[in-house]
Amino acid sequence: MTSAPLKKLNDGTQIPQLGLGVFQLDNDAAHRATLAAFEAGYRHVDTAAIYRNEVGVGRAIAESGLSRDEIFVTTKLWNKAQGRENARVGISRSLEKLGLDSVDLYLIHWPCPAAGRYAETWEQMIDFRSEGLTRSIGVSNFLPEHLDTIVDETGIAPSVNQIELHPTFQPDDLINHCSDLGVVVECWSPLGQAADLEHPEILAIAETTGATAAQVIIRWHLNRGFVVIPKSANPERIRSNFAALDVTLSSGQMETIDGLNAGNRVGADPATVEP
Ligand code: A2P
């Protein structure tokens, strides 16, 4: 069975470059989707405390028949749980719901800059890693100034920054800043919540290559070196998205997609999201 390429993180561990996102799925749907994904060959699932589906994901992990070290599990600390004491409760609850002793990657979900607690929370994340509660630590939705603050204050860069990124929303300055700091970029809403699937240039490349529009976009993310976690509740689309691993894009097709940035944000702006 095909497996996703592994991407090296700055702490020496590795992350499968293609995973399943389970945003907006309830426990039962997340359970079904995660099992379908494992069957299709995925070994990486990305959830969050705020998705309220860690129990469903955990059930799928337990029932999968896969050993723990074959699966890469990410979850995220919710905004209200930032701060030293709250964060410890946050990770304990997530581990309990997932039925795991540790996750592979734990992320601060949003910086919430006005609350002013993300740097203190990052110090706590470093402790969680030392204690073995998570193998790697990272952040999500951090802008360059937030990354600089935590690196300046602790000397430790996150392994991953999970950000909104898809063909019509390519935050180049942030991508370059992550690269300068050795932070792997992971893309949420990699299909632009399906909107980018309708883009005429994507449809044209899909037509030429015989791949689906989703496969074209996922292959573009992989070729760019990003970690990508397309969400789907549908087993057929989950399988088909994984088959993006077998798609090839020419350098010209890559350049065409590189040129589609239009600032089309589909999610919230990290500068203004607060608890
Ligand atoms: P569904 O869950 O019904 O498959 P993103 O990951 O960018 O947030 O996009 C998720 C959205 O894209 C969901 O609405 C999902 O719907 C849809 N989607 C995921 N994969 C495909 C696909 N291969 N073809 C069409 N729509 C897809």
Boltz pocket constraint, residues with backbone or C-beta under 6 A from the ligand:
constraints:
  - pocket:
      binder: B
      contacts: [[A, 21], [A, 188], [A, 189], [A, 190], [A, 191], [A, 192], [A, 193], [A, 194], [A, 197], [A, 212], [A, 214], [A, 215], [A, 229], [A, 230], [A, 231], [A, 232], [A, 233], [A, 234], [A, 237], [A, 238], [A, 240], [A, 241]]
      max_distance: 6.0
